[in-house]
Each structure stands twice: as structure tokens, then as C-alpha cells.
Amino acid sequence: MVEYCSLIFSKAFRLVDRGSFRRLIKYCRPSISDNDLPHCNTFRTDILRRTRVAEEKVREKLKNLPCKVSLTFEAWTSKPGDPYLSITGHYIDAPADCPNDWVLKTEQLSFEEIKGQHTGKNMAEILSRTVDRYQIHGKVSHFNHSNLHSSFNFPRQVGWLTSDGASVNRTTIHEFAKLLTEADGDWSAEEHGML
């Protein structure tokens, strides 16, 4: 209940440590002791643990895909002036026994504060770290017609990077192309950056 309350009202995690909040909970449920109420560090630890578990599941899923992963990204600045970048991975999945039954899947891969200036280079570094973290090098690659199968199975060499048309995003895509490894082939910002 305390978790639900603190999250549903979008209050800071420290809310649960405030005396007034703890007194309210004890008033509503007199049988609760101080030891029954978690502190903000407990919330933080639990959320980080759950995040690692969820991230590992997504990493395993993406690592075993027979197809490429396309990325979309969006940056914005919060009211206090903090820049953030969100990165989403998109891919086509199909059951092994029905390879032509394609289903578009989406995974939220990253949502993080941009350290320093809101530049294309800084955003490209976050994109590159995300590719590293999810071990999807080689899945963000160029289009190669010779790797397509006539039976409409997965296109094996497709990977796109998509964002809005802001000039900083054009720079981000070009900077990202510089950071890719050999496993990513000759990924081209001109061919695979969609703004």
C-alpha cells in the first residue's frame, strides 16, 4: 500500500520517510510498526533490483533474435531544465513454428538524463552505450538485399535509427555511426537515419 501510495501520487521517494506521512499510515492502520514501513532507500534498492531483472530479460530476448533491431529516440528537457533521452527498440518477432506470422514488438531500452550539453555527440554516446548494454551489435546494421529470403522470413540485415527532424538528431545519427563497431558492418547514417 505504501509503495502504491507513493508512486500513484508521483511524490518523491522521500515521502515515505516524512514524519507526517508515517503518522498518517499509522493512524490509518494502528497495528503497523515503524519496522513495517519501508524507507526510501528500501524503495530505491528494490526498484534497481527489479530494473536489473527486467533489463536482463530484454537483453536475452534481443540477443537471440534472428532479425535486426531498429531504434527510435527522443530527447526533451524537463521544466527544471534537465535534458533526457528515451530510446526504444523495435523488432519483428514470430513463433519458430510459424516464421511468417510476424508481430511487431517494442521494448523501452533506455531513459536517462543527458549529462552535459544536449548535443548530438552526447546523445550518440547514450545510443552507443545502449547498444552495448543490450548486446545488439550487429543487429543495428545496413540493408543487404542478398540476405533476404524469398519465403518472407526475417530480413536479416535491417536496422534503422529514427527520430524527429531536429538538427541535433541529424548530428546524433552521424555521431552514432562513428561509434559502431565492426560487428555492425558499414551502417550508414545517410541510408538508415530517418528524421
N, C-alpha and C positions, 0 to 999 in steps of 0.2 A: 504494500500500500504506500509506503513512504517513497519507494522508487517511482511508482506511478505518479504520485502527487508532485514530486519534484520535477519530473520530466514533462508531465502534461501541461504544467503552467510555465514551462520554459524558463524556470528560475535557475540561477547558478547552483552548482553542486553544493556550494557552501550553505545553502538554505537549510540543509538538514543539521548543520552544526549550530545554527542560531538558537539561542535560548527560547525565544518566543515560539518558534516552530516546534521545538521539542516539548515545550509545555502544552501546546495545543494538542499534539499527538497523545500525550499522557492524559490530558483532560478527556479526550475522546475515548481513550482506552486506558483506564487507570491501572490495569494489570500489567502494562508494558513497563519494563525497567529500562534504565539508561543503556544497559548492555544489549537490549533487544533492538535499539535504534542504530542503524549503521551511520558511520561518519562519512564525510565527503571523500576521504582517501579510500575508504572501502568501495564506494561507488566507482571511483576512478580506476582502481585495480581491477574490479570486476568488468568494467566496460573495456579496458585494454585487453584483458584475457579473452573476452568474447570476440573482440575485433581480430585478434591473432588467429583464433579458431576459424572464424568466417573467412578471413583472408587466405588461410591455408587451403580451405575447401575450394575457393575460387581458383587459386594457383594450380591445384591439382587438375581441376576441370579444364582450365585453359591449356595447361601443359600437354594434355592428352588429346586435344582437338586435332582432327585431321585437316582443319581449314585455317585460314588466316583470321586475325582479329583486327577489326577496324576500330579506330579510336576517335571519339569526339571530345572536345574540350571547350570549356567556357570559363572565362575569368571575369571577376567583378570585384568591386570594392564595397565593403560594409559601410554603414553610416559613420562609424568612428574613423574610417579611412584605412582599414586593414584589407589588403588585396588577397583574394583567394582564387584557387584554380580547382575546377572539378574535371575529372577525367572518367569517361565511360567507355567500356569495351563492348563491341557488338560483334556477333558471330552467328553463323548458321549451324544449327545442330540437327541431327537426325538419328533415329534409332539405328543400331547396327544392322538389324534385320530388314529395315526399310530405308535405305540410303537416299531415296528420292523424296521422302517426306520431310522436307525442310521446315525448320522452325527458327525464326529469328530470335536470338537471345541477347540479353543486355545485362551487364554487370557494372556496378559502380566500383571503379578501381581506386580512385584517389579523390580526396577532398582535403586540400591543405592550404595553409597560408603561404603566400609567395614571400619569401624572405628577400629583403632589399627592394629594389625598384621593380615596378610592374613592367618588365622588359621581355622581349621575345626570347632572349638568351636564358633568363631565369625560368621562364615558363617551359622552355625546351628541356632544361635540366630536370624539371619535375617530371615531364613526359618520359625522359630517358630513365630516370630512377624508377618510374612506374613499370616500364618495360622490363627493367632489371628485376624489380621486386616480384613480378608475376612470371618471370622467366619465359617471356613470349618473344625473345629474339628469334628472328626467322619467321615469325608469324605476322610481322608488320613489314611487308616486302612489296616487290613490284609485281605487276601483272605479266604473266608469261603464257602466251597462247598455247605453247607446246605442252603445258601441264594440265590443260583442261581435258576432261574425259567426255566423250560423246554421249555417254549414258546419263548425263546431267548429275553426276556425282559432284562432290565438293570441288569448287575451284581451289586449287592448292596454292596459288601464289598471289592472292589478293590481300591487300591490307591498305586501308585508306585512313587518312587523318583529316578530320572535318571540324571546322569552326565557322564563326561568322566572318564577315569580310573586313574586320578591323585590321588596320595596317600592322599592328603589333602581332596579330595572329599569323600574318604572312611571314613576318620575321621569325616567329616561333617555329613554323613549319620548316623553314630553311635551316635554322639552327639545329632543330631536331634531326634533320637528315645528316648533319655533320657528326652527330653523336652516336649514330647507329653503328653497330659492329659488322664484321664480315658476314655473320650469320644472317643478317638482314638483307644481304645482296646489295644490288645497286638501287635501293629505294630512291625514288626521285620526288623531290618536293613539287616540281612542276607537274608531274603526272599524277601524283597521289595526294596532293594537298587540295582540299576542296573548301573554298571560302564563300 
